[in-house]
Amino acid sequence: DAYVATLLDGPIPPLRVSERYATMARDKTLDGETRRFLERNVDTARWLVDALQQRGATLLKVVNVVLQRQRAFFDEGPRSLKPLPMTEVADIIGVHVATVSRALSDKWMQTPRGMLALRRFFSGGTSTASGEALSWDAIREVLRDVVDQEDRKKPLSDEALAAALRERGIDIARRTVVKYRQKMGIPPARLRRQY
């Protein structure tokens, strides 16, 4: 009864430092300049390998927090997405918020709900009249649902859409409805009307 995350490295073999060069860097029979060159570059390579492993570990920690905090999304769908600030996740795993942001950059997650950008799980939100926290993405899903259910011969104006959302416990301004409607590619009422 839990979601488990793993990193998908694909067919790429793991990055490692060549044992041959590491051995050569310790070889006392080599001249000093060659040995220093090898030591310096082997150390740089080890640093790179460690940095990549640390980035993977950080990404996995972030994903595990997402799985815990957004459990309702994975169980019920987009309307259950909760607000999740990156600062909160950074505090939980003990890193700077910029580290979380870099770890999420251009990362995707294969989920039971499809392939999703990790950034999708991080957004602000608001509370409904009942006190339930909803992310802005979840509110857009509710808005889309309201528009899909409207009478096509008498489509709802932006003010009426805001009122319909208020009836569902979501109190947002008309101008916010307009912004979301435009962002979602939903035309105004006069263009949605079917004769």
N, C-alpha and C positions, 0 to 999 in steps of 0.2 A: 504494500500500500504506500509506495513512495516512488518518486521519480529519481532516477540515477543519471548523473551527467558524466560523460567521458570526453576527452579531447580526441578529435579525429585527426591523426597526423597523416593519414593517407599512405600512398606507396613510397613516400620519401623516407629513406633510411635515417636513423637518428644521427645527429651531428655529434662528432667526437673528435678528440685530438689524436692525431696519428701517434701511435706508440713508438714508431721508428724515430720520429723527430723528438719526441719527449726523451727517449733514450740517448739520442745524439746530444741533446742539450746538457745532459749530465756527464757526457764522455770527457774525461780529463785529458785524453790524448789529442783532442782537437785544439787548434790554435784559439787563443782567447777571443779574438774578434768574431770568429765563426760561432763559438759557443755562446757569446753574449747575444748575437743575432738570433740564434735558435731559442735561447732562454726567453728573450723579450717576446718573440712571436708565439712561442708555446704558451706563455702566460696570457697574452692577448687572446689567443684561441680559447683557452680555458675560461677566461672572463666572458667571452661571447657565448660559449656553451652554457655557462652558469646563468647568464642573463636570460637566455631563451628558456631555460628550464624554470626560472623564477617567474617569467611572464606567463608561461603555461599554468603554473601553480596558482598565480593570482587570478587568471581567467577562470580557472576551475572553482576557486573560492567565490568569485563574483556570481558565477552561474548557480552555485549551490544556494547562495542567498536568494537569488531570483526564484529558484524552484520553491524555496520555503515561503517567501513573501507573496508570490503570485500563484500559489497553489490553486486558488479559485479559477484563475484564467485557464490553467491547464485542464481542470476538471469540467468547467462550465462554458468557457468561451470568452470572446473579446469583451462582452458586456460586464465581465467580472474583473477586468484589469484595474488594479489599485494604483494610486500614486506611489512612486518609489523614487525618492531623490538619490542621486549618486552620493551625496554627502553621507546619507544614512548608511549606505552599503560600505563606504570607505571607513566609517567609524566601526562598523561591525567586524570587518576583516583587518582593521588596524593599519591602513595605508592612507596616503594622501588622495584626495578626490581626483587629482590629475592622473594618478596611477590607474584608478578605475576607468577614467575616460579613455586613456591610451589603450588599456586592455580591451575595451569594447570596440575600439575603432575598427570598422570594416569586418566585424565578426558576426557570424550567423549561427543560428542554433536550429538543428533539426528536432522538431517537436511533434507530438501527436496531432497538433493543430497546423502542421506544415513547417516549411523553412521560414524562419523569422529573423530579422535583424535584432541583435541583442539590445540595441538602443531603444527598441520599441517598448521594452519593459520599464524604461526609466522616463517618467514624465511627472509633471505636476498634476494637480487635480483639485477637486472640491468635495464638499460633503453634501449629501442629499438632505432633504428635510428630516429624514429618519436618523441622520447621523452617520450613514454609511459613506465611506470614502470611495470616490470614483475618479479614475484617471480621465484626462481630457480625451483620450482615445475611446474610452468606454462611453463617454457622453456623446461623441460623434457617432458611435454605433447606435445609440438610442435615437439620435436625430435622424439617422438614415432609416431606422425602423418606422419612425413617425411619418416621414415622407413617403415611404413605401406603402403605408397603410392609408394614406389620404385619398379622398375622392378626387379622381383625375379631372372631373368636370368642374370641381370647385377646390383647387389646390390651396393650401394654407399659406397665408402671407408670413413674412418673417416674424411679425409680432404674434401671429397665431401659433407659429411653431414654438416660439419662446413660451407661450401660455401652455401649449401641450406638454412641453418639457416640465414646466412648473407643476402640472397635474401629476406628473410622474416623480415629483419630489426634487427635480433638478432646477435650481433657480439661477439662470444665466440671462444676461441682457440680450436684447434684440440684436445689437451690433455684434455680439459674440456669435449668435446664430448665423448672421450674415457671413462672418469670417469663416466659420466652420463649413457652411453650405458652399461657399466659393472654393475653399480648400479641397472639398470632397467632389467638386465638379458638378454640384447640383444646381441647376438653373433656378432663377427666381420664379415665383408663382405664375406670372403671366406667360412664361415660356414652358412651364410644366403642364399648363392647361391643355386638355384634349377635348376636342369638340365632337 
